[in-house]
Amino acid sequence: MGASSATFHEKLESLSESTVELHRAYASLQEELEAIDWYQQRVDATRDPELRQVLEHNRDEEKEHAMMVLEWIRRRDPVLSRMISLYVGRSGPIVTEASKAEASGSADLEGRKT
């Protein structure tokens, strides 16, 4: 995890309890994703089949942890929840004309041109 994400960027007394808790969750999610990446690299690098199984198991446990934290965040952030609904679990292109318009500022969150 980047060092800048391990600390607060603003004075702690200026932050709401919700922001502090979300920060903890974001930092935890970053740590879980980092652990997944490290385990995957070790899975690829090892030549020992039994060790590979152990590392794959450990990697997949980290995925479970990451999704649990992500779900906690989703329940507390309505915009993120909406973005997950729009982009996760869908087939077809990830970047659509609606998302391009939204990113450029020429559409609202529902993809309508403004």
C-alpha positions in Angstrom: 0.0 0.0 0.0 1.3 3.4 -0.8 2.5 5.3 2.2 0.2 8.3 1.4 -2.8 6.0 1.9 -1.7 4.8 5.4 -2.2 8.3 6.9 -4.8 11.0 6.9 -4.3 13.9 4.6 -6.4 16.3 6.7 -6.4 16.9 10.4 -8.1 14.1 12.1 -10.3 16.4 14.2 -11.6 17.9 10.9 -12.9 14.5 9.7 -16.3 13.0 10.4 -16.5 9.6 12.1 -17.8 8.2 8.8 -14.8 9.4 6.9 -12.4 8.0 9.4 -14.2 4.6 9.2 -14.3 4.7 5.4 -10.5 5.4 5.4 -9.9 2.4 7.5 -11.9 0.3 5.1 -10.2 1.8 2.0 -6.8 1.1 3.6 -7.8 -2.5 4.4 -9.1 -3.0 0.9 -5.8 -1.8 -0.5 -3.9 -4.1 1.7 -6.0 -7.1 0.7 -5.6 -6.3 -3.0 -1.8 -6.0 -2.5 -1.8 -9.4 -0.7 -3.7 -11.0 -3.6 -1.1 -9.6 -6.0 1.8 -10.9 -3.9 0.3 -14.3 -3.6 -0.4 -14.5 -7.3 3.2 -13.7 -8.1 4.4 -16.4 -5.7 1.9 -18.9 -7.3 3.5 -18.1 -10.7 7.0 -18.3 -9.4 7.0 -21.5 -7.4 7.9 -24.8 -9.0 6.6 -26.8 -6.0 3.0 -28.1 -6.7 2.1 -28.4 -3.0 3.4 -25.0 -2.2 1.4 -23.6 -5.2 -1.8 -25.1 -3.7 -1.1 -23.5 -0.4 -0.4 -20.1 -2.0 -3.5 -20.3 -4.2 -5.6 -21.1 -1.1 -4.0 -18.1 0.7 -4.6 -15.8 -2.3 -8.2 -16.8 -2.5 -8.7 -16.2 1.2 -7.5 -12.6 0.6 -10.0 -12.3 -2.2 -12.8 -13.2 0.3 -11.5 -10.6 2.7 -11.3 -7.9 0.0 -14.9 -8.6 -1.1 -16.2 -8.4 2.5 -14.5 -5.0 3.0 -15.8 -3.8 -0.4 -19.3 -4.8 0.5 -19.0 -2.9 3.8 -17.9 0.2 1.8 -20.7 -0.3 -0.7 -23.3 -0.3 2.0 -22.1 3.1 3.2 -21.4 4.9 -0.1 -24.4 5.3 -2.3 -22.5 6.6 -5.3 -20.0 3.7 -5.2 -23.0 1.4 -4.9 -24.5 2.9 -8.0 -21.2 2.6 -9.9 -20.9 -1.1 -8.9 -24.4 -1.7 -10.2 -23.5 0.0 -13.5 -20.2 -1.6 -14.1 -19.8 -4.9 -12.2 -21.3 -8.2 -13.4 -22.3 -6.9 -16.8 -21.3 -8.3 -20.2 -20.2 -6.3 -23.2 -17.8 -3.4 -23.3 -16.8 -1.8 -20.0 -16.4 1.6 -21.5 -19.5 2.7 -23.3 -20.6 5.8 -25.0 -22.6 6.7 -21.8 -19.5 6.3 -19.6 -17.4 8.3 -22.0 -20.0 11.1 -21.9 -20.1 10.9 -18.1 -16.3 11.1 -17.8 -16.2 14.1 -20.1 -18.8 15.8 -18.0 -21.4 15.9 -20.9 -23.8 13.4 -19.3 -25.4 12.8 -15.9 -24.8 9.6 -13.9 -27.6 7.9 -15.9 -25.7 8.4 -19.2 -28.0 11.1 -20.6 -26.3 13.9 -22.5 -26.7 17.2 -20.7 
